[in-house]
Amino acid sequence: MRLKLNHVLCLCLIVIAIGGETIAALSVENETLAAKWDSETGLTLVHRHSGRVFIKDATFAPGRSEVRRGAITHRAFGRGRVLEFLRRDGSRDSVMLFSGIPFVLIRSTLHNDGDTISITEKIRSFSGVCRAASPDGAMTTLGTGGLLTADKNPGSYAWLAVAETRSRSGIVFGWLTHNRGSGVLFSKTEGDSVRVDAQIDYGRLRIAPGGTEELETLAVGCFDDARLGLEAWADAVAKVYNIHLPPQPVGYCTWYSQPHGGASDEKNLAEQSEFAARHLKPFGFSVIQIDDKWQEGISTNGPKRNFTRHRPDGPYPTGMKAAAENIKSFGLVPGIWFMPFAGTYYDPLFKDHQDWFVKREDGRPYETAWGGSCLDMTHPGAREHLRDVASRICRDWGYQYIKVDGLWTGTATKQQYVNSGYKDDRIGDAVFDNPDKTNIEAYRDGLKLLREAAGKKVFILGCNGPQNMRSYGGAFGLVDGMRVGPDNGADWQRLTRGTIFGSRHYFLHGRVWYNDPDPVYVRASMPLNHAQLIGSWVTVSGQLNLSSEWFAGLPPERLDLLKRTMPGHGLRPRPADIFENDPPRLWLLTDAPERGVHAASTSEGPGTRRQTNPVGRFTLKRPEGRAPNTTVRRDVIGVFNWESQEQNFDYPLDKLGLEANTEYVAFDYWANSLLPMMKGRLQVTVPAESCRVIAVRPRAPHPQLLSTSRHITQGIVDVLEEKWDARKKTLSGRSQVVGGDAYESRIVVEGDGKGFTTPAVEVSAADRSAGVTTSVVSDGNLIRARIDSPTSREVSWNVRFK
């Protein structure tokens, strides 16, 4: 029996008898939401604080016969309450609420009451109509395919936000699990509302006679700011999969380098490693990653795929273990590229192992464009091959960072690059050795095996979602980083690809994985404004920073620009206009003492976890045991003009995330100058294809540190402490200074400005003994205090005012 559960949805109206009493209504709730069912209106979802019905006409698959209310326990969320809609065939739909989780969770269970195996290809398990918070609230959708009207959205993988453009109020849908199926979401306009259909694509979900299968879990929530809802969903995913991310690396990828691109070579990689260790490691650089073309094999369709050995006539004649050891000798982490789930059926390596490949219905190997032949992660032989390859690369050769490409081949689906919005890929047309495994289940089994074989301490970068987005949600909890966009390049059109995709998926970064938007470029052939823009965007957004430049060939000023992007700040910035522009143009990065976040990053609410200080196997330039920021709040505004003409920005400060009635002093990092005071609105002009990175602080009646030269975030990475002593009229603090790098603090003197002059900057006796020197220049309300240290160290400084 083959079932295609892709029919029109309906919810039968029923009356429930409990204990002899006729009950026509039931509800369950938590602190913020309620799910209500009655025999007249069916199922509705309600925001309790406002009383808003945010989902109406909610429906499941047909065939209801009974509704009941009860208690339930979830492995990640604890005890909660549930409404269960039972079908006569033994299937059911559960609507669950748990304390502390700002979502209604919906999960279906299928039961096969027949006498033959049932096969489910896809199922639309839930549908509901989203209602705007205000009668005139114009609603748009944001999903993996971008910012689109509901009728123009082709469908989104894993998550979807339906939000009011002006207020950001909205409803967030997100699949919390992708254990066996691929969750997708579709939208369409219904009058002044939007209907969302939730679908799970399984390909072939087989259920034996009398068997029961629990399907994937969907989260639905209502938020005054849908950005917070997307972040809360990502936190919930992290809690479900118990995600604990390693420290975020900064590194180099050989692929796009000019010269010495591709896989580079033995001689030049050693030169690059030596240069990076000497000039960039003190700033936070940590990884050297070798890309494609090091490996053996034959192929007429994409890369060679014999990853068991290097090419004898290739760029690393003494072998890949020697290359890794060379990188390690400079105190850096060696990284390498390979394709874990791809082979070439006509390569001599696989000649006697044709059973390792997923098959088509006609018995031919499942071949995909560029990806080659898909290895069957349900076949014992193919699994042992992957175990052997990963163990050799990571344990024998010593690579601690792996970039695993062609991930979609693990799902045995066709390549759809560039894939962002939903495309029908005929998932399920592959034949696995174990027919009881679905495509996504086989893929996840492969990723689990990869982690086991590589080792817990190896950083795994997935590459990449847009090849086929089945590999996106299916990788949740199993990779440390993910390429969220297609290949980029140093030219303007390709350069902005990563910013579009990285912005769209910003809420996953630092929660589910680290977003990799592809490399940063600063080469001399690029206009300076482009180099500043891409460097600033990656730095402010905090995403994975991998450059692909030949460092020794960079002009000093371009190399210096790259230094200012390192290390990552470890915080969680937000784009302000994500429901207005794609990509968004305004970001706010905040380091607030009340959050207790700095080098250690925390998340509040569902999925709370901590990213430890980035020390250990990735040597970032921050002191061990560094305390969280508990002194002052720092805010940095990133203003990005993606257009080919000058843009005037005029945006409310409170909508950006600052106080509407507060007057702010401001410093423009790239202009290296103070800006006019801000109050109420951000009003700046930005040249074409350029940016401004603006540090702001509330105006104060005493001197305060507004910016530093060390990093684009202007104090967030390097200033450990700042204090003002009104009695002594002294501003003091501690800063992490890189040896040989002139460190400038920009101190603003505002308020009435009376009596504040300074003769000099002082450092501690220990710093003076270590050779630290200082100088100071006053320029109106701005004081530039310079510190020079011959070694990297934490410097204690004070500025005494008269």
N, C-alpha and C positions, 0 to 999 in steps of 0.2 A: 504494500500500500504506500503510495507516494503522495504526500500532502503538500500543497502549495498554499500556505496560510497567508494570502496576500489579498484578502477580500475586503469588502466594505465593512466598516466596524459598526457595531450597534451595542447598546446596553439595554437589556430587558428590564422593565419595571417590575419589581416584585415586592411582596409583603413578607415579613419575617415573623415567625412565631417563636417566641422564647419563653419557656416556662409557662405556657398556656396563655401568655399575654401577646396580643397582636401589636407588633412594633413596625411602624412605617418609616422610621428615621434612625440613623446611627451616625456617630462621629468619633473621631480620634484626634488628638491634638498634642502639640508640645508648646514651648514658650512663645513661639512666633506664628505657627501655622496650624490650620485645622483642615482635615478632610471630612466632608459631610456628605452623607447619602440619604436621600429620602425617595419615596416611591413616585413623587411628582417631578422633581427636578433632576433626579439621578445624582451623579457624583459631582461635587464642586470642591474646589480648593480655595481656602480663605486665608487672607492675611489678618491675623487676630487683632493686632494693634490698631489698624485702620478700619477693619471690617470689610475690606475690599475683597470681592470675589475675583480672583485673578485668573482662575481657570473654570470655565463652565462647559457644559455639554461633554464632559469627560467620558470616554468610552474605551472598552477593551474589545477583545475578540468575542464573537457571539456565543451564546449558549449558556447564559447564567441560569441558575436554579435556586441559589440560596446566598444570603449575605450574613456574615457573622462578625462579631467584634471580639478581640482577645488580646493577650499579651504575647510578645515575641522577643527573642534574644538574638542580637547580631554580634558576630565575632569581633567586629571593630567598634561598633557603636553602643554595645551593651543592651540593656532592656528598653523596650519601647511598646507602643500600642499598634494594633493592626486591624484594618478592615479586610476581610477575605471574601472575595466573590468566587463562589464555587460553581463549577459546571457539572453537568450530569455525567460526563465521561471521566471525572476524577481530576481534571485540570482546574487550576485556580489562578486568580490574580490577587496579589497582596498589596495593600496601600499602607505604608508604615511610616511612623513618626518616632523620632528618638530625641531625647533631651540633648541640647547643645548642638544639634545638627539643623541648620536653617533650610532644610529641604523636606519635601514629601518624597519618600522612596517608593518606587513602584517596581514590582518584580512578578513575573508570571512563571507558572510551573505547568509544563505539559505532561499529560499522562496518556499513554497508549493503551486503550482498552480493547484493541483489536487482537487478532490472532496472527498477524504478520508484522514485520518490522515497518515502522512508519518513518518517512523521510521528510523533514521540514527544510525547505530551501530558504525561506525568509518568512518573517512574521511581523506584522504591524500590531504591536502589543498594546499601544496606548495612543489615544488621540484626545486633544483638548483645544478649546478656543481661548486664546489669550485676550484679556480685556485691558485696555489702557487705564491708567490711574485717573486721568482727567478726560472729560468728554471730547475735547479737541486735541488730545494727545496723538500726534502723528507718530506711527510706529515703524521702525525699520528692523532688519535682522542683521546680526553679525555672526558669521560662522566660518568654517575653514575655507570657504570659497570667497570670503570677503564681506564687505559692508554693502548690502543689497536690500531692495524692497522684497517683501515676502514672496511676491509672485515671480520675481526674477532670480530668486535663490534656487540653485539646482539641487540643493540638499547639502547638509553639512555632516562631516564625520565627527562622532564622539560628543560634540557640544553645539549648542546654539543659544544665542541671546536674542530675545525680542524686546526691544527697548524704545522708549520715547526719546527722540533725538535731542530735544532741548533739555529735558529734566534728567535724563539718564535712568529714570525709573523703568524697571523692566522685569521680565521673567526669564530665568535661566534654566535650560534643560541640559543635562549632561549624563552620559552613560558612565557610571562608576566602575563597571567591570567590562572587560573584554576577554573573558576566560575561554569561551568557545565560539563566540559570535562577534561580528563587527557591527557596532551600534551606529546608526545614522538617524538624521532628523530632517524632516521636510516641512516646508511652510507654504501657506497660501492665504490670500486675503479672503475674508468672509465679511462683507459689509465694512464696518469700521473696526473690525477685529481681525485677528490672525489665528488661523488654525495650524497647529503643529502636530504632525504624525511622527511617532517614534517607531522605528523599524530595526529589527535585528536581522542581518544577513548571515546565514550559516553555511550556505552552499549545500551541505548534506549533513543534517543533524539526524542521526539514526537513533530511534528509541525502540528497544525490544518489546515484544508483547508483554503487557503488564508492567512495563517500565515507566519511570517518571524522571523528567529532566527539569532542573531549575534553570531558568533563563537568566539573561544579564539584568543588572539592576540599573534603573533610571532614576535620576534625581531631578526634582522640579521645585524651584523656589522663586519667591517674589522679593524684590529688593528695591529700596529707594534709589540705589545706585547699582545698576547691573554689573558694573566692573567688580564691585565687592562680591557679587554673586558668582562671577566667573572665578574669582580668587578662592572663594569658599568652596566651590566645586573642586578646584584643583587640590585644595587642602584635604577634602574628603577622599579624593582618589588616593592621595598620599597615605591617608590613614588606612584605607581599605587594603592597600598593597604594602603597608609598613615600609614606606620609602624613607631612607636616610641617605642623603646625598653626601658624597665625599667632598673635600675642598675643591673649589673651582680652579682649574689650571689656566695658564696663559701660555701660548706657544706659537710654533711655526709649522706650517704645512708646506711641503716641497712643491706641490702640484703646479701652482700658478707662478712660481718664482721666475724672474727674468734677470739674469740668466739662471741656468742650472735648475730648470723646472722638471716636471715629471716626477721621477723618483730621486732626482739629483744623482750624486755619485760619491764614491768612497772618499776621494780627495777633497772635493768641495764641501761635502757635508761635515767633514772634520773641521774645515776652515770656518764654516758657518757656526758650528757648535762652539768653537773656541771664541769666536767673536761675540756670540750671544751670551756666553757665560761671563765674559769680561765686561761687556757694555750694558746688557739688558737684565741679566739675572738679579742684580741688586735692586732693580725696579719691580721685580715680581715675575719675570719670565721663567718658565719651568720646563717646557716640552719641546722636543724636536721630533716631528713626525714625518716618516718616509711614506710617500704615496705610491700609486700604481706604477708598474713597469719594472719592479725588482724581481718578479716571480717567473718561474718556468712555465712551460705549457704551449699549446697551440690553440688558436681560436680564429674563426672567421666571423664571429659575432660578439663584439665587445672584447673585454680584457682577457688575457690568458689567465687560467684558473688552476694551475698546479701550485698550490701554496705550501707544498711540502719542502720545496727547495728553491734557491735563487738561480737566476740565469748564469751559467758559467761564463758566458761572453757578455754579461750585463754590467750594470754600474757598480756592483759590489762583488768583485771577484774573490775576495777572501771570506765572503759569506755574511749572512745577516746577523749572526751572533757577534761577530767581530764589529759590525756597524753599531750594534746596541751597546757593546762594551765601550766603544769609543765615545759615544754620547754620554754614557755614565761617567766616564773619566773626567768630564768637565762639570760634574755635579748636576747634570740635567736628566730629565726623564725621557727614555727612548720610546717613540711611538711608531706604529706601522699600520698600513692600510691592507685589508684583504676582504674577500667576499666569503663569508662563512657558509652560506646556503646555496652556493652556485658552483657548478662544474661544467665540463664540456664532454658530452657523451662520446665524441669521436677522438678525444685526447687519449694517447697511449696509457696515461695514468688510470683511466676509467674503462679501458677496453674490456677487462674481465669483470667489471662491476656494473653492468647495465641495470641490475636490480636496485642499485642505490638511488635511482632517479624516480621522481613522480612521473606518472604516465598519463597520456591522453586515453580517451575511451578506446581508440584503435590500437593501443599498446605502444605507441611511439613515446619517447621521452618528452616530458613537458618542457618545451623550449620557449624562451621569452626573448624579446628584443633586448640586446645588449647584456642582459643578465645570464644568457646561456641556459643550460639545463638545470632544472630545480632539483636539488638534493632532497630526498624524502626523509624528513625528520621523524617518521614513524617506523623507518626500516633500521634494524639493528646495525647493519653494515655501514650505512650512511652516517649513523650517529657515531659509530666508532671512528669513522674517517674524520668527522668534525672534531671529536675529542682529541684525536691525534694531532690535527693541524693546530688547534688552539693551544694545546698543552706544549707543543714544540715551540710555537711563537712566543708564548708568554713565560713558560717555566724554563725551557731549555735555552732559548735565545735571549730571554730577559726583557722583552718588551712589556712595559707597564701601562701603556696607553695604546688602545687599538681602535682604529676607525673601520667599522664594519659596513661595507657598502652593499648595494643590491639587496637590501633587507627584504623587499617584497618577494624575492624568490623563495624565501622561507614560507610564504603564504600560498605558493603555487597559484598565483593569479597573474594576469598579463600586465606588462609594463604600461603605464598610462602617463608618463612624464610629459608635461608638468600637470600633476593631479592635485587639485585643492577642493573644488566643489565635487559633489557626488557624480560618479560615472558608473554605469553598469559594466562591470568587468566579467560578468558571468561566473562569479565565484561559485565553486562547486563543480566546475567542469574538469577538475583534476581527479585522478585516481591514486589514492595512497595505498601503501602496503597494508596499513591498518585502516579498514574502512570506517571504523567507529570513531576515528579522530577527524574533527573538522579542520578546515584550512587554518583558522586562527589558533586552534589548539596545537596543531603541528608546529606552527611558527613559534608559539610561546614555549613549547617543549624544547625547540631548538635553541632559543635564547637562554633558557635555564641551563641547558647543557653547556652552552658557550661560557656562561658565567662560572659554572662548576669547573670546567677544564682550564679556564684562564686564571682563576683565582679571585678571591674577594677583593683584593687590593688593586686590581687592574681597572683602570678607567675605561669604560666602554662607551664610545661615541657611535650612535646609530646614524646611518646614512643611506637613504633619507626618506622622510615621509612622502614627499611629492612624487616619488617614482610610482607608487601606488599607495594611497592613503590607508589601505588595509594594514600596512605595517606600522601605522601611527598609533592608534589606540591599542593595538595588539602588543605594543612594546611597553605599555605603562608598567612601571615597577621593575623593569628588567634591563634598562640601559641608564647610564649616568647622564648622557647628553644625546641630543637628537638634532640633526640637520633638519630644520623646519621649513627650509626653502630650497629652491633649485640652485645650481651652480651660479656664482656671480662672476664678476670680473672688474678690472680697473676702469673700464669705460663707464660713462654715466648711466646708460640704460641698464647694464648688467649690475652695476654697483648697487642700485636701489632695490633690486630683487630681494635681497636679504632683509632690508629694512621693512619692506611690506609684510613679509611672512613673520619676521621676528616680532613686529609690533602686534600683529593679529593674534599671536599666541603668547603674548607677554606673561600672562598669568600662570602659565605652566612653568616658566623659568624659576629655578630655585625651589620649586615645590615638587613637581613630578620628575623633572630633569632639567638640565641646563640647555637652553635654546642655543643652537649654533646657526647663525645667519650666513655662514661662509666668511672667508677672510676679510680682514681690514687691509687696505692698501694706502701707502703714503709715497709711492715712487715719484721720482722727479717728473715723469711724463704726465702726471695728473696735475690739473689746476690745484693750487693750494686750497682753494675753498672746498673742493671736493674731498681732499684728504682730511681737512679739518672736520667736515661734516660727517663723514663715515666714522672717523675716529671718535668724535664726540657722541654720535648716536649710540655706538656700541658701548662706550664708557658710561654714559648717563643711563641707558636702559639696562646696563649691567650684564649683557649677554656674553656668551663665550667669545673670547678674544683670541683668534688665531690669525696671525699675519702670514703673508706669503711673499715676502720681500727678500732680496739678496742684501742682507744687512750692511755688509762692507761697502756695497756700491751706492748706498743712500747718501745724499748730501747731509751734512751735520744737522741742518735745521729740520729735515724730514725724519731723521733718526730720533731727534729730540721730541718731535711730535708723537712718535710711537711710544716713547718712554712715558709720556703724560697719560697714556691710556692704561697703564699697568700699575697695580693689579686690579682685579675686579673689586667693587666696593662691598659685595655681599649683602646688599639691602634689596628692597623690593619697590622700585619706582612704579609710577602709573602714568600712562598716557591720558591726558585730560579730555581730548576730543576724539576718542576712539569711535564714538557713534556719530561723528560728524565728518571725519576725513579718513581716507584709506590711502596711504598710511597716515596715522595721526601726526600732527605737527608740533604738539606741545606735551612735554613730559615734566613731571615734578618728582625729584629725588629728595627724600627727607631722611635725615638722621636725627631722631628725636630721643632725648634722654628718657622720657616716660615709657618708651617702647623697650629700652634696654638693649638696643641693637647697634652693633658696629662691626668689628671684625667677626663677632659671633652674631649670626642672623637668626631671629626667631620668627615664628608664625603664630598668630593668635587664633583661637577658635579651632574648628575641626582640623585634624592633621597636625597639631602643634608638634614641632620638632626643632632641633637646633643644628645649625651648621657650625661645626667647631672652628676655632681659629685656624686659618689656612696654613698650617705648618705640617711637617712630616714629609710625605713622599713628594708633594709639590711645594718647593721652597719659595714661598712668597715673602716679600720683604715686609713682614710685620713681626713684632716681638711675640715670643711665646707667652701664653698666659695673659695676653693683653685684655684688660678689663673693658666691658662695654662702655659706650659713651654715656656718662651720667652727668655731664656738665651743661652743655648748651645744645640747642637745636640748630641744625644747619639745613638750609634748603637751597637746592640748585634747580633752576628752570632751564630746560633744554628747548630751544625754539628752532625748528627745522623748516626751511623753505625748500620743498621738493620741486617747486615750479621754475620755469625758465625765465621768469621775470620777477622783479622786486615785489615783495609782499609787505603790506602794512598789517601788523597783528594788533588786535584790540580785543582783549579777553578778560572777563571778570576774574579777579584774584580769588574770590571764594569758590568759584567753579574750578579753578586750577588746584585748590587745596590749601590756600592761604587765607588770612583774615581780611575781610572786606574793608574794615574800618581802621586797619593798622597801616601806619606809614613805614615803608621799607627803604632801607639803603640798599644799593645794588652795585655789583661789579661785573663787568663783561670780561670773561676770561681771554678771548682771542683779541679783543680790542685793547686789553690790558689797561682798562680805565674805569673810573666810576661812571655810573649812569645817573640820570635825574631820579629823584625820589619817586617811589611808586606808592599809590594809594587807590584802592578800589578796582583798578584795572591795570593789566599789563599792556603797555602801548609801546611797541618797538617796530622799527623797520628793518627788514632783513633782505640783503641783496639776493639775486637769483642763485639757486642751487648752493645755498650757504646756510650757516647756522649762527646762533648766539647761545652761549652757555653763561647763565647769569646767576651768581650767588646773591642771595638776599637775606637780610636779617632785619627784624624790627628796629626802627630808629631808637637809640638809647641816649640818655644824658651823660654818657661816659664813653671812652674809647672801647672798641671791640674789634676782634679779628674777623674780617669779612671774607678774605680769600687768601689762598697761597698759590705759589707757582708750581708746586710739586706735581699736581695731578689735576686733571680736568674737573674733578669734583670739588676742588678748591677747599681742602681742609678735612673732608669726610674721611679720606684714607689715611692722612698723615698726622692730623692734630689729635693728640691723645687726651689733652686736658686744656682748659682755658678758664681763668678766674680773674675777676676784677676786685681789687681791694680798695674801697672808697676812702678808707682812712689814710692808707699809704699812697693813694693815687697810683697804683701799680697794676698793670695788666701782665699776668704771668701764665705760663703754660708749659706743655711738653709736646714736642713734635718729633716724628720719626724722619730723620734726615738721611739721604743717600750720600755716601762718600763721593766727593768731587763734584757734586751737583749743587750749584748755587741755589739756596732756598730762600725765597722771599715771602714774608708775611705782609699782607695788605691790611693795615689797621685803619679803620675809619673813626674820625672824631666828629661826632654830631652833637645834637642837643643845642645848648646855647653856645658851645664852643669856647667858653671863657676859661682862660688859665691853663689850657692843656697844650703844653709844649714839651718836647723831649730832647734830651741831649744825646742819648745813646741807648743801645740794647745790651743787656747783660746776660751772660750764661753762667752756669754753675762752675765752681772751682774744678770739678772733675772734667767738665767739658773743656775748660780752658787748658787744663793739663794735657788733654787729648789733641790739642791743636785747633780747637774750634775758634773761629774769629767772627766778628760781627761788624755791621755798619748800618747806618740809617740815613734816609732821605725823607724830608717832609715836603709835601706838595699840597698846600691848602689843607683840606680836611682829610687828606690821605697821607698816611705814614707808611713808608716801605722799609721794613726791617729785614736786613739780609743776614743769613747765617751761612758760613762756609765751614764744612767739616771734611777733613782728609779721609775719614772712615765713616761707614754707615753706623749710625747710633741714634739713641733716643736723647735728644737735647732738651735740657730744662732751661727756659728763658724767661726774662721779665723785661718789661719796658716801664721805666719810672717816669712819670709825668710831673711837671712842675705846674 
